[in-house]
Amino acid sequence: MNVIRPAAVAGTFYPGAARELASAVSGMLAAVPRDPAAPAVPKAIVAPHAGYIYSGPVAASVYAQLAPARAQIRRVVLLGPTHRVAVRGLALPAATGFATPLGIVEIDQTAVAALRGMPQVTESAAAHAHEHSLEVQLPFLQTVLEHFTLLPLAVGDASPAEVAQVLDALWGGPETLIVVSSDLSHYLAYRDAQDADRTTADAILHLSTDIGHDQACGATPLTGLMLAAQQRGLKSSLVDLRNSGDTAGDLRHVVGYGAFAFFEDASHAH
């Protein structure tokens, strides 16, 4: 039986009309400067999840790096924090697909089955129903990738090791992309946010597993990715670091946004 999780934040976090949304996402991606010396396609990325007017250009900066793998990436493992519903562990949706104005993304049932026996993995339709941290990533993925299935996880109270274990089970090869959705500091003054976010970015570049929720709202999935990256010898790269004061907000209370890419060393890839 098909159960589609409808778009919850279309028309608020991003445009609700398909044509307007497609144009907005394509425009943000097209505005990203092309780097002719760009390294290989990332195995994992971190992207922010605010309204597109605020964080869209920062998210686009890292999604643009996926262009060479448009046809290669066929499965996306997407992790984001829960903002509305408390969850113990990592919650799968009850749905078979997620809808956006750009169409329906099918849930990867093989990946769902692979996680069924893990004690830290639960199922919660409520955790996913209104969660924006996962949904806002989908139009970017639908634009940069040709065809892919999705494994969305709403991450609540979990240890880095519990998250890393789930990532390990779903790691796959070049066909699998891992996306962690996280904003950085919240509601600091502009200069204070810049300082705080630089410190957090440095911690991410050093694959630190003790990043706190005051540094990144997606700290739990983020530190799980850091641990997995350590275990698998990934190299991290800062793609963009800005805040809402740089994009569309005032400078008194800003939210920080970072975009990061993680690359497999050829000797570790398998």
Accessible surface in RSA format (square Angstrom, percent):
REM  Atomic radii and reference values for relative SASA: ProtOr
REM  Chains: A
REM  Algorithm: Lee & Richards
REM  Probe-radius: 1.40
REM  Slices: 20
REM RES _ NUM      All-atoms   Total-Side   Main-Chain    Non-polar    All polar
REM                ABS   REL    ABS   REL    ABS   REL    ABS   REL    ABS   REL
RES MET A   1   203.56 105.4 132.86  87.9  70.70 168.3 106.74  90.8  96.82 128.3
RES ASN A   2   126.30  87.1 100.52  97.1  25.78  62.1  18.47  44.5 107.82 104.2
RES VAL A   3    59.68  39.3  56.39  51.0   3.30   7.9  59.68  51.9   0.00   0.0
RES ILE A   4    65.16  37.1  45.27  33.7  19.89  47.9  45.27  32.6  19.89  54.0
RES ARG A   5    15.34   6.4  11.91   6.1   3.43   8.2  13.73  18.8   1.61   1.0
RES PRO A   6    94.12  68.6  92.95  84.7   1.17   4.3  93.62  77.3   0.49   3.1
RES ALA A   7    35.04  32.2  10.30  15.9  24.74  56.3  10.30  14.5  24.74  65.5
RES ALA A   8    41.63  38.3   5.03   7.8  36.60  83.3  13.27  18.7  28.36  75.1
RES VAL A   9    10.19   6.7  10.03   9.1   0.15   0.4  10.19   8.9   0.00   0.0
RES ALA A  10    34.41  31.6  12.30  19.0  22.12  50.3  12.30  17.3  22.12  58.6
RES GLY A  11    53.88  66.4   0.00   N/A  53.88  66.4  21.98  60.3  31.89  71.4
RES THR A  12   112.21  79.8  74.97  76.0  37.24  88.8  77.93 104.7  34.28  51.8
RES PHE A  13    55.85  27.9  51.52  31.9   4.33  11.3  52.92  32.1   2.93   8.4
RES TYR A  14     6.36   3.0   0.00   0.0   6.36  16.5   6.00   4.5   0.36   0.4
RES PRO A  15    28.17  20.5  18.46  16.8   9.71  35.3  27.75  22.9   0.43   2.7
RES GLY A  16    38.89  48.0   0.00   N/A  38.89  48.0  15.32  42.0  23.57  52.8
RES ALA A  17    55.83  51.3  45.37  70.0  10.46  23.8  53.07  74.7   2.76   7.3
RES ALA A  18    48.47  44.6  41.48  64.0   6.99  15.9  41.73  58.8   6.75  17.9
RES ARG A  19   212.39  89.2 202.72 103.3   9.67  23.0  85.17 116.4 127.22  77.1
RES GLU A  20   104.32  59.9  97.10  73.5   7.22  17.2  40.31  78.0  64.01  52.3
RES LEU A  21     0.00   0.0   0.00   0.0   0.00   0.0   0.00   0.0   0.00   0.0
RES ALA A  22    39.76  36.6  38.85  60.0   0.91   2.1  39.76  56.0   0.00   0.0
RES SER A  23    74.84  63.2  60.24  80.4  14.60  33.6  31.31  66.7  43.53  61.0
RES ALA A  24    34.33  31.6  20.62  31.8  13.71  31.2  32.68  46.0   1.65   4.4
RES VAL A  25     0.00   0.0   0.00   0.0   0.00   0.0   0.00   0.0   0.00   0.0
RES SER A  26    53.53  45.2  48.91  65.3   4.62  10.6  33.33  71.0  20.19  28.3
RES GLY A  27    40.17  49.5   0.00   N/A  40.17  49.5  33.51  92.0   6.66  14.9
RES MET A  28    31.27  16.2  25.16  16.7   6.11  14.5  24.00  20.4   7.28   9.6
RES LEU A  29    15.48   8.6  15.48  11.1   0.00   0.0  15.48  10.9   0.00   0.0
RES ALA A  30    80.24  73.8  49.11  75.8  31.14  70.8  55.41  78.0  24.83  65.8
RES ALA A  31    81.14  74.6  48.63  75.0  32.51  74.0  60.35  85.0  20.79  55.1
RES VAL A  32    22.94  15.1  17.33  15.7   5.60  13.5  19.56  17.0   3.38   9.2
RES PRO A  33   118.13  86.1  95.95  87.5  22.18  80.6 108.22  89.3   9.91  61.6
RES ARG A  34   157.19  66.0 133.10  67.8  24.09  57.4  83.59 114.2  73.60  44.6
RES ASP A  35    86.37  60.5  69.02  68.7  17.35  41.0  30.77  72.4  55.60  55.4
RES PRO A  36   140.71 102.5  95.48  87.0  45.23 164.4 109.70  90.6  31.00 192.7
RES ALA A  37    88.23  81.1  58.33  90.0  29.91  68.0  68.96  97.1  19.27  51.0
RES ALA A  38    51.19  47.1  29.55  45.6  21.63  49.2  29.55  41.6  21.63  57.3
RES PRO A  39    86.09  62.7  59.72  54.4  26.37  95.9  73.25  60.5  12.84  79.8
RES ALA A  40    77.42  71.2  55.68  85.9  21.74  49.5  69.21  97.5   8.21  21.7
RES VAL A  41    42.75  28.1  26.12  23.7  16.63  40.1  27.13  23.6  15.62  42.4
RES PRO A  42     5.29   3.9   0.25   0.2   5.05  18.3   0.25   0.2   5.05  31.4
RES LYS A  43    11.93   5.8   7.42   4.6   4.51  10.7  11.69  10.5   0.24   0.3
RES ALA A  44     0.00   0.0   0.00   0.0   0.00   0.0   0.00   0.0   0.00   0.0
RES ILE A  45     0.00   0.0   0.00   0.0   0.00   0.0   0.00   0.0   0.00   0.0
RES VAL A  46     0.64   0.4   0.64   0.6   0.00   0.0   0.64   0.6   0.00   0.0
RES ALA A  47     0.00   0.0   0.00   0.0   0.00   0.0   0.00   0.0   0.00   0.0
RES PRO A  48     2.69   2.0   0.00   0.0   2.69   9.8   0.00   0.0   2.69  16.7
RES HIS A  49     1.84   1.0   1.26   0.9   0.58   1.5   1.32   1.4   0.52   0.6
RES ALA A  50    15.73  14.5  11.79  18.2   3.93   8.9  15.02  21.2   0.70   1.9
RES GLY A  51    11.10  13.7   0.00   N/A  11.10  13.7   7.24  19.9   3.86   8.6
RES TYR A  52    15.21   7.1  13.09   7.4   2.12   5.5  13.36  10.0   1.85   2.3
RES ILE A  53   123.85  70.5 103.36  77.0  20.49  49.4 114.18  82.2   9.67  26.2
RES TYR A  54    85.15  39.8  85.15  48.4   0.00   0.0  39.60  29.8  45.54  56.1
RES SER A  55     1.75   1.5   1.75   2.3   0.00   0.0   0.00   0.0   1.75   2.5
RES GLY A  56     0.46   0.6   0.00   N/A   0.46   0.6   0.46   1.3   0.00   0.0
RES PRO A  57    44.29  32.3  40.47  36.9   3.82  13.9  41.75  34.5   2.54  15.8
RES VAL A  58     0.00   0.0   0.00   0.0   0.00   0.0   0.00   0.0   0.00   0.0
RES ALA A  59     2.63   2.4   2.63   4.1   0.00   0.0   2.63   3.7   0.00   0.0
RES ALA A  60     0.00   0.0   0.00   0.0   0.00   0.0   0.00   0.0   0.00   0.0
RES SER A  61    12.51  10.6  10.86  14.5   1.65   3.8  10.86  23.1   1.65   2.3
RES VAL A  62     0.00   0.0   0.00   0.0   0.00   0.0   0.00   0.0   0.00   0.0
RES TYR A  63     0.00   0.0   0.00   0.0   0.00   0.0   0.00   0.0   0.00   0.0
RES ALA A  64    11.37  10.5   2.75   4.3   8.61  19.6   5.59   7.9   5.78  15.3
RES GLN A  65    46.79  26.2  35.18  25.7  11.61  27.6  20.79  44.3  26.00  19.7
RES LEU A  66     0.00   0.0   0.00   0.0   0.00   0.0   0.00   0.0   0.00   0.0
RES ALA A  67    51.58  47.4  40.25  62.1  11.32  25.8  41.93  59.0   9.65  25.6
RES PRO A  68   112.64  82.1  67.67  61.7  44.97 163.5  81.12  67.0  31.52 195.9
RES ALA A  69     1.29   1.2   0.07   0.1   1.22   2.8   1.29   1.8   0.00   0.0
RES ARG A  70   103.69  43.5 103.07  52.5   0.62   1.5  41.61  56.9  62.08  37.6
RES ALA A  71    65.29  60.0  47.74  73.7  17.54  39.9  49.02  69.0  16.27  43.1
RES GLN A  72    85.57  47.9  78.41  57.3   7.16  17.0  29.89  63.6  55.68  42.2
RES ILE A  73     4.02   2.3   3.35   2.5   0.67   1.6   3.35   2.4   0.67   1.8
RES ARG A  74   132.89  55.8 128.64  65.6   4.25  10.1  48.39  66.1  84.50  51.2
RES ARG A  75    39.54  16.6  39.54  20.2   0.00   0.0  11.20  15.3  28.34  17.2
RES VAL A  76     0.00   0.0   0.00   0.0   0.00   0.0   0.00   0.0   0.00   0.0
RES VAL A  77     0.02   0.0   0.02   0.0   0.00   0.0   0.02   0.0   0.00   0.0
RES LEU A  78     0.03   0.0   0.03   0.0   0.00   0.0   0.03   0.0   0.00   0.0
RES LEU A  79     0.00   0.0   0.00   0.0   0.00   0.0   0.00   0.0   0.00   0.0
RES GLY A  80     0.00   0.0   0.00   N/A   0.00   0.0   0.00   0.0   0.00   0.0
RES PRO A  81    10.66   7.8  10.66   9.7   0.00   0.0  10.66   8.8   0.00   0.0
RES THR A  82    31.36  22.3   9.12   9.2  22.24  53.0   0.46   0.6  30.90  46.7
RES HIS A  83    80.17  43.8  42.35  29.4  37.82  96.7  45.20  46.6  34.97  40.7
RES ARG A  84   165.29  69.4 125.07  63.8  40.22  95.8  38.14  52.1 127.15  77.1
RES VAL A  85    51.86  34.1  45.85  41.5   6.01  14.5  49.58  43.1   2.28   6.2
RES ALA A  86   103.71  95.4  69.23 106.8  34.48  78.4  77.49 109.1  26.22  69.5
RES VAL A  87    18.32  12.1   5.37   4.9  12.96  31.2  11.96  10.4   6.37  17.3
RES ARG A  88   134.44  56.4 123.60  63.0  10.83  25.8  75.16 102.7  59.28  35.9
RES GLY A  89     0.10   0.1   0.00   N/A   0.10   0.1   0.10   0.3   0.00   0.0
RES LEU A  90     0.00   0.0   0.00   0.0   0.00   0.0   0.00   0.0   0.00   0.0
RES ALA A  91     0.00   0.0   0.00   0.0   0.00   0.0   0.00   0.0   0.00   0.0
RES LEU A  92     1.54   0.9   1.54   1.1   0.00   0.0   1.54   1.1   0.00   0.0
RES PRO A  93     9.93   7.2   1.77   1.6   8.16  29.7   1.77   1.5   8.16  50.7
RES ALA A  94    45.94  42.2  26.43  40.8  19.51  44.4  28.34  39.9  17.60  46.6
RES ALA A  95    10.73   9.9   4.60   7.1   6.13  13.9   4.60   6.5   6.13  16.2
RES THR A  96    37.32  26.5  33.21  33.7   4.11   9.8  32.37  43.5   4.96   7.5
RES GLY A  97     0.56   0.7   0.00   N/A   0.56   0.7   0.56   1.5   0.00   0.0
RES PHE A  98     1.97   1.0   1.97   1.2   0.00   0.0   1.97   1.2   0.00   0.0
RES ALA A  99    19.92  18.3  19.59  30.2   0.32   0.7  19.59  27.6   0.32   0.9
RES THR A 100     9.91   7.0   0.00   0.0   9.91  23.6   1.71   2.3   8.21  12.4
RES PRO A 101    36.60  26.7   8.04   7.3  28.56 103.8  21.16  17.5  15.44  96.0
RES LEU A 102    53.47  29.8  20.16  14.4  33.31  83.7  24.90  17.5  28.57  76.9
RES GLY A 103    31.43  38.8   0.00   N/A  31.43  38.8  30.89  84.8   0.54   1.2
RES ILE A 104   109.27  62.2  75.65  56.4  33.62  81.0  75.65  54.5  33.62  91.2
RES VAL A 105     5.10   3.4   2.49   2.3   2.61   6.3   5.10   4.4   0.00   0.0
RES GLU A 106    96.92  55.6  94.38  71.4   2.54   6.1  32.45  62.8  64.47  52.6
RES ILE A 107     1.24   0.7   1.02   0.8   0.22   0.5   1.02   0.7   0.22   0.6
RES ASP A 108    19.86  13.9  17.82  17.7   2.05   4.8   3.25   7.6  16.62  16.6
RES GLN A 109    92.11  51.5  83.87  61.3   8.23  19.6  59.39 126.4  32.72  24.8
RES THR A 110   112.01  79.7 103.29 104.7   8.72  20.8  72.91  97.9  39.10  59.1
RES ALA A 111     0.93   0.9   0.00   0.0   0.93   2.1   0.93   1.3   0.00   0.0
RES VAL A 112    11.06   7.3  11.06  10.0   0.00   0.0  11.06   9.6   0.00   0.0
RES ALA A 113    65.76  60.5  50.37  77.7  15.39  35.0  51.78  72.9  13.98  37.0
RES ALA A 114    57.64  53.0  26.92  41.5  30.72  69.9  39.87  56.1  17.77  47.1
RES LEU A 115     0.00   0.0   0.00   0.0   0.00   0.0   0.00   0.0   0.00   0.0
RES ARG A 116   137.98  57.9 112.80  57.5  25.18  60.0  55.06  75.2  82.93  50.3
RES GLY A 117    76.17  93.9   0.00   N/A  76.17  93.9  44.39 121.8  31.78  71.2
RES MET A 118    31.70  16.4  27.31  18.1   4.39  10.4  28.84  24.5   2.86   3.8
RES PRO A 119   128.33  93.5  92.95  84.7  35.38 128.6 106.32  87.8  22.02 136.8
RES GLN A 120     8.14   4.6   2.76   2.0   5.38  12.8   6.47  13.8   1.67   1.3
RES VAL A 121    17.60  11.6   2.21   2.0  15.39  37.1   2.21   1.9  15.39  41.7
RES THR A 122    60.14  42.8  50.70  51.4   9.44  22.5  57.42  77.1   2.73   4.1
RES GLU A 123    92.32  53.0  62.57  47.3  29.75  70.8  16.77  32.4  75.55  61.7
RES SER A 124    24.41  20.6  18.22  24.3   6.18  14.2  18.03  38.4   6.38   8.9
RES ALA A 125    59.35  54.6  49.59  76.5   9.75  22.2  51.68  72.8   7.67  20.3
RES ALA A 126    60.88  56.0  48.11  74.2  12.77  29.1  54.77  77.1   6.12  16.2
RES ALA A 127     3.56   3.3   0.00   0.0   3.56   8.1   0.00   0.0   3.56   9.4
RES HIS A 128     2.58   1.4   1.90   1.3   0.67   1.7   1.58   1.6   0.99   1.2
RES ALA A 129    40.62  37.3  31.00  47.8   9.61  21.9  34.69  48.9   5.93  15.7
RES HIS A 130   109.65  59.9 108.18  75.2   1.47   3.8  69.36  71.5  40.29  46.9
RES GLU A 131     3.38   1.9   1.81   1.4   1.57   3.7   1.27   2.5   2.11   1.7
RES HIS A 132    23.72  13.0  23.72  16.5   0.00   0.0  13.41  13.8  10.31  12.0
RES SER A 133     0.00   0.0   0.00   0.0   0.00   0.0   0.00   0.0   0.00   0.0
RES LEU A 134     1.60   0.9   1.60   1.1   0.00   0.0   1.60   1.1   0.00   0.0
RES GLU A 135     0.40   0.2   0.24   0.2   0.16   0.4   0.24   0.5   0.16   0.1
RES VAL A 136     2.92   1.9   2.06   1.9   0.86   2.1   2.06   1.8   0.86   2.3
RES GLN A 137     0.87   0.5   0.87   0.6   0.00   0.0   0.00   0.0   0.87   0.7
RES LEU A 138     0.31   0.2   0.31   0.2   0.00   0.0   0.31   0.2   0.00   0.0
RES PRO A 139     0.00   0.0   0.00   0.0   0.00   0.0   0.00   0.0   0.00   0.0
RES PHE A 140     1.36   0.7   1.36   0.8   0.00   0.0   1.36   0.8   0.00   0.0
RES LEU A 141     0.00   0.0   0.00   0.0   0.00   0.0   0.00   0.0   0.00   0.0
RES GLN A 142    37.82  21.1  16.03  11.7  21.79  51.9  13.49  28.7  24.33  18.5
RES THR A 143    36.33  25.8  21.67  22.0  14.67  35.0  25.55  34.3  10.79  16.3
RES VAL A 144    12.32   8.1   6.68   6.1   5.64  13.6  11.39   9.9   0.93   2.5
RES LEU A 145     2.21   1.2   0.00   0.0   2.21   5.6   0.00   0.0   2.21   5.9
RES GLU A 146   115.09  66.1  87.26  66.0  27.83  66.3  29.43  56.9  85.66  69.9
RES HIS A 147   125.54  68.6 120.28  83.6   5.27  13.5  85.23  87.8  40.31  46.9
RES PHE A 148    13.43   6.7   7.55   4.7   5.89  15.3   7.55   4.6   5.88  16.8
RES THR A 149    24.70  17.6  24.70  25.0   0.00   0.0  22.45  30.2   2.24   3.4
RES LEU A 150     0.00   0.0   0.00   0.0   0.00   0.0   0.00   0.0   0.00   0.0
RES LEU A 151     0.00   0.0   0.00   0.0   0.00   0.0   0.00   0.0   0.00   0.0
RES PRO A 152     0.00   0.0   0.00   0.0   0.00   0.0   0.00   0.0   0.00   0.0
RES LEU A 153     0.00   0.0   0.00   0.0   0.00   0.0   0.00   0.0   0.00   0.0
RES ALA A 154     0.00   0.0   0.00   0.0   0.00   0.0   0.00   0.0   0.00   0.0
RES VAL A 155     3.52   2.3   0.00   0.0   3.52   8.5   0.00   0.0   3.52   9.6
RES GLY A 156    13.18  16.3   0.00   N/A  13.18  16.3   9.27  25.4   3.91   8.8
RES ASP A 157   100.65  70.5  91.34  90.9   9.31  22.0  31.70  74.6  68.95  68.8
RES ALA A 158    13.92  12.8   0.00   0.0  13.92  31.7   2.11   3.0  11.81  31.3
RES SER A 159    46.49  39.3  39.72  53.0   6.77  15.6  40.02  85.2   6.48   9.1
RES PRO A 160    40.31  29.4  40.31  36.7   0.00   0.0  40.31  33.3   0.00   0.0
RES ALA A 161    60.81  55.9  54.68  84.4   6.13  13.9  55.69  78.4   5.12  13.6
RES GLU A 162    42.34  24.3  41.30  31.2   1.04   2.5  20.11  38.9  22.23  18.2
RES VAL A 163     0.00   0.0   0.00   0.0   0.00   0.0   0.00   0.0   0.00   0.0
RES ALA A 164     3.39   3.1   2.72   4.2   0.67   1.5   3.05   4.3   0.34   0.9
RES GLN A 165    95.05  53.1  87.81  64.2   7.24  17.2  30.69  65.3  64.36  48.8
RES VAL A 166     0.00   0.0   0.00   0.0   0.00   0.0   0.00   0.0   0.00   0.0
RES LEU A 167     0.08   0.0   0.00   0.0   0.08   0.2   0.08   0.1   0.00   0.0
RES ASP A 168    75.73  53.0  64.68  64.4  11.05  26.1  10.98  25.8  64.75  64.6
RES ALA A 169    49.09  45.1  12.44  19.2  36.65  83.4  24.66  34.7  24.42  64.7
RES LEU A 170     1.20   0.7   0.65   0.5   0.55   1.4   1.20   0.8   0.00   0.0
RES TRP A 171     4.57   1.8   4.13   2.0   0.43   1.0   4.13   2.2   0.43   0.7
RES GLY A 172    36.11  44.5   0.00   N/A  36.11  44.5  24.19  66.4  11.92  26.7
RES GLY A 173    13.32  16.4   0.00   N/A  13.32  16.4   9.53  26.1   3.79   8.5
RES PRO A 174    92.16  67.2  78.34  71.4  13.82  50.2  88.03  72.7   4.13  25.7
RES GLU A 175    47.32  27.2  46.33  35.0   0.99   2.4  22.38  43.3  24.94  20.4
RES THR A 176     2.67   1.9   0.00   0.0   2.67   6.4   0.00   0.0   2.67   4.0
RES LEU A 177     0.74   0.4   0.16   0.1   0.58   1.5   0.74   0.5   0.00   0.0
RES ILE A 178     0.27   0.2   0.27   0.2   0.00   0.0   0.27   0.2   0.00   0.0
RES VAL A 179     0.00   0.0   0.00   0.0   0.00   0.0   0.00   0.0   0.00   0.0
RES VAL A 180     0.00   0.0   0.00   0.0   0.00   0.0   0.00   0.0   0.00   0.0
RES SER A 181     0.00   0.0   0.00   0.0   0.00   0.0   0.00   0.0   0.00   0.0
RES SER A 182     0.34   0.3   0.00   0.0   0.34   0.8   0.00   0.0   0.34   0.5
RES ASP A 183     6.83   4.8   6.83   6.8   0.00   0.0   0.00   0.0   6.83   6.8
RES LEU A 184     1.21   0.7   0.55   0.4   0.67   1.7   0.55   0.4   0.67   1.8
RES SER A 185     2.37   2.0   2.35   3.1   0.02   0.0   2.37   5.0   0.00   0.0
RES HIS A 186    68.20  37.3  51.88  36.1  16.32  41.7  33.84  34.9  34.36  40.0
RES TYR A 187   144.26  67.3 130.50  74.2  13.76  35.8  90.10  67.7  54.16  66.8
RES LEU A 188    67.48  37.6  64.65  46.3   2.83   7.1  67.48  47.4   0.00   0.0
RES ALA A 189    45.54  41.9  40.78  62.9   4.76  10.8  40.78  57.4   4.76  12.6
RES TYR A 190    34.97  16.3  34.06  19.4   0.92   2.4  18.46  13.9  16.51  20.3
RES ARG A 191   166.90  70.1 165.51  84.4   1.39   3.3  70.51  96.4  96.39  58.4
RES ASP A 192    83.20  58.3  78.71  78.3   4.49  10.6  16.26  38.3  66.94  66.8
RES ALA A 193     0.00   0.0   0.00   0.0   0.00   0.0   0.00   0.0   0.00   0.0
RES GLN A 194    39.50  22.1  35.44  25.9   4.06   9.7  11.80  25.1  27.70  21.0
RES ASP A 195    86.36  60.5  81.58  81.2   4.78  11.3  29.97  70.5  56.39  56.2
RES ALA A 196    38.21  35.1  25.87  39.9  12.34  28.1  35.48  50.0   2.74   7.2
RES ASP A 197     3.69   2.6   3.69   3.7   0.00   0.0   2.12   5.0   1.57   1.6
RES ARG A 198   132.61  55.7 126.53  64.5   6.08  14.5  55.94  76.5  76.67  46.5
RES THR A 199    88.42  62.9  81.33  82.5   7.09  16.9  59.86  80.4  28.56  43.2
RES THR A 200     1.05   0.7   1.05   1.1   0.00   0.0   0.00   0.0   1.05   1.6
RES ALA A 201     3.52   3.2   3.52   5.4   0.00   0.0   3.52   5.0   0.00   0.0
RES ASP A 202    75.35  52.8  73.64  73.3   1.71   4.0  16.71  39.3  58.64  58.5
RES ALA A 203    22.46  20.6  15.84  24.4   6.62  15.0  22.00  31.0   0.45   1.2
RES ILE A 204     0.04   0.0   0.04   0.0   0.00   0.0   0.04   0.0   0.00   0.0
RES LEU A 205    60.49  33.7  44.48  31.8  16.01  40.3  44.48  31.2  16.01  43.1
RES HIS A 206   132.80  72.6 107.69  74.9  25.11  64.2  79.60  82.0  53.20  61.9
RES LEU A 207    24.09  13.4  23.73  17.0   0.36   0.9  23.73  16.7   0.36   1.0
RES SER A 208    25.53  21.6  17.58  23.5   7.95  18.3  20.53  43.7   5.00   7.0
RES THR A 209    50.99  36.3  37.60  38.1  13.39  31.9   5.23   7.0  45.76  69.2
RES ASP A 210   124.12  86.9  98.57  98.1  25.55  60.4  46.73 110.0  77.39  77.2
RES ILE A 211    11.08   6.3   0.43   0.3  10.65  25.7   1.13   0.8   9.95  27.0
RES GLY A 212    24.78  30.6   0.00   N/A  24.78  30.6  24.58  67.5   0.20   0.4
RES HIS A 213   121.55  66.4 103.27  71.8  18.27  46.8  75.39  77.7  46.16  53.7
RES ASP A 214   122.98  86.1  94.40  94.0  28.58  67.6  52.50 123.6  70.48  70.3
RES GLN A 215    47.72  26.7  44.95  32.9   2.76   6.6  20.59  43.8  27.12  20.6
RES ALA A 216     0.00   0.0   0.00   0.0   0.00   0.0   0.00   0.0   0.00   0.0
RES CYS A 217    26.06  19.7  17.79  19.8   8.27  19.4  20.16  51.1   5.91   6.4
RES GLY A 218     0.02   0.0   0.00   N/A   0.02   0.0   0.02   0.0   0.00   0.0
RES ALA A 219     1.54   1.4   1.54   2.4   0.00   0.0   1.54   2.2   0.00   0.0
RES THR A 220    15.36  10.9  11.72  11.9   3.63   8.7   7.03   9.4   8.33  12.6
RES PRO A 221     0.42   0.3   0.42   0.4   0.00   0.0   0.42   0.3   0.00   0.0
RES LEU A 222     0.04   0.0   0.04   0.0   0.00   0.0   0.04   0.0   0.00   0.0
RES THR A 223     6.76   4.8   6.76   6.9   0.00   0.0   2.65   3.6   4.11   6.2
RES GLY A 224     0.00   0.0   0.00   N/A   0.00   0.0   0.00   0.0   0.00   0.0
RES LEU A 225     0.00   0.0   0.00   0.0   0.00   0.0   0.00   0.0   0.00   0.0
RES MET A 226     0.00   0.0   0.00   0.0   0.00   0.0   0.00   0.0   0.00   0.0
RES LEU A 227    37.36  20.8  37.36  26.7   0.00   0.0  37.36  26.2   0.00   0.0
RES ALA A 228     2.19   2.0   1.89   2.9   0.29   0.7   2.19   3.1   0.00   0.0
RES ALA A 229     0.01   0.0   0.00   0.0   0.01   0.0   0.00   0.0   0.01   0.0
RES GLN A 230    89.01  49.8  64.76  47.3  24.25  57.7  27.07  57.6  61.93  47.0
RES GLN A 231   116.65  65.2  79.65  58.2  37.00  88.1  42.55  90.6  74.10  56.2
RES ARG A 232    36.00  15.1  33.56  17.1   2.44   5.8  15.76  21.5  20.24  12.3
RES GLY A 233    18.18  22.4   0.00   N/A  18.18  22.4  17.67  48.5   0.50   1.1
RES LEU A 234     5.63   3.1   0.00   0.0   5.63  14.2   0.00   0.0   5.63  15.1
RES LYS A 235   131.38  64.1 128.95  79.1   2.43   5.8  99.74  89.8  31.65  33.7
RES SER A 236    28.08  23.7   2.46   3.3  25.62  59.0   0.00   0.0  28.08  39.3
RES SER A 237    37.96  32.1  33.48  44.7   4.48  10.3  22.48  47.9  15.49  21.7
RES LEU A 238    73.49  40.9  45.87  32.8  27.62  69.4  45.87  32.2  27.62  74.3
RES VAL A 239    42.06  27.7  11.24  10.2  30.83  74.3  15.88  13.8  26.18  71.0
RES ASP A 240    23.44  16.4  18.26  18.2   5.18  12.3   8.65  20.4  14.79  14.8
RES LEU A 241    47.17  26.3  22.60  16.2  24.56  61.7  22.60  15.9  24.56  66.1
RES ARG A 242    83.81  35.2  78.07  39.8   5.74  13.7  32.78  44.8  51.03  30.9
RES ASN A 243     2.17   1.5   2.17   2.1   0.00   0.0   0.21   0.5   1.96   1.9
RES SER A 244     7.97   6.7   7.97  10.6   0.00   0.0   4.68  10.0   3.29   4.6
RES GLY A 245    17.72  21.9   0.00   N/A  17.72  21.9   0.00   0.0  17.72  39.7
RES ASP A 246    61.17  42.8  26.65  26.5  34.52  81.6  14.61  34.4  46.56  46.4
RES THR A 247    40.63  28.9   4.35   4.4  36.28  86.5   8.85  11.9  31.78  48.0
RES ALA A 248    46.67  42.9   9.43  14.6  37.24  84.7  21.83  30.7  24.85  65.8
RES GLY A 249    28.65  35.3   0.00   N/A  28.65  35.3  13.93  38.2  14.72  33.0
RES ASP A 250    72.21  50.6  54.27  54.0  17.95  42.4  36.06  84.9  36.15  36.1
RES LEU A 251    98.78  55.0  92.45  66.1   6.34  15.9  92.59  65.0   6.19  16.7
RES ARG A 252   169.60  71.2 161.47  82.3   8.13  19.4  69.46  94.9 100.14  60.7
RES HIS A 253   118.07  64.5 103.31  71.8  14.75  37.7  63.00  64.9  55.07  64.1
RES VAL A 254     0.04   0.0   0.00   0.0   0.04   0.1   0.04   0.0   0.00   0.0
RES VAL A 255    19.71  13.0  19.71  17.8   0.00   0.0  19.71  17.1   0.00   0.0
RES GLY A 256     0.00   0.0   0.00   N/A   0.00   0.0   0.00   0.0   0.00   0.0
RES TYR A 257     3.82   1.8   3.82   2.2   0.00   0.0   0.00   0.0   3.82   4.7
RES GLY A 258     1.01   1.2   0.00   N/A   1.01   1.2   0.02   0.0   0.99   2.2
RES ALA A 259     0.00   0.0   0.00   0.0   0.00   0.0   0.00   0.0   0.00   0.0
RES PHE A 260     0.07   0.0   0.07   0.0   0.00   0.0   0.07   0.0   0.00   0.0
RES ALA A 261     0.00   0.0   0.00   0.0   0.00   0.0   0.00   0.0   0.00   0.0
RES PHE A 262     0.00   0.0   0.00   0.0   0.00   0.0   0.00   0.0   0.00   0.0
RES PHE A 263    21.00  10.5  20.93  13.0   0.07   0.2  20.93  12.7   0.07   0.2
RES GLU A 264    46.79  26.9  24.00  18.2  22.79  54.3   7.25  14.0  39.54  32.3
RES ASP A 265    53.81  37.7  45.39  45.2   8.42  19.9  12.77  30.1  41.04  40.9
RES ALA A 266    93.84  86.3  67.99 104.9  25.85  58.8  74.18 104.5  19.66  52.1
RES SER A 267    97.04  82.0  54.05  72.1  42.99  99.0  56.93 121.2  40.11  56.2
RES HIS A 268    81.13  44.3  72.32  50.3   8.81  22.5  52.52  54.1  28.61  33.3
RES ALA A 269    47.48  43.7  30.01  46.3  17.47  39.7  30.01  42.3  17.47  46.3
RES HIS A 270   152.38  83.3 106.70  74.2  45.67 116.8 123.40 127.2  28.98  33.7
END  Absolute sums over single chains surface
CHAIN  1 A    11101.8       8387.1       2714.7       6476.1       4625.7
END  Absolute sums over all chains
TOTAL         11101.8       8387.1       2714.7       6476.1       4625.7
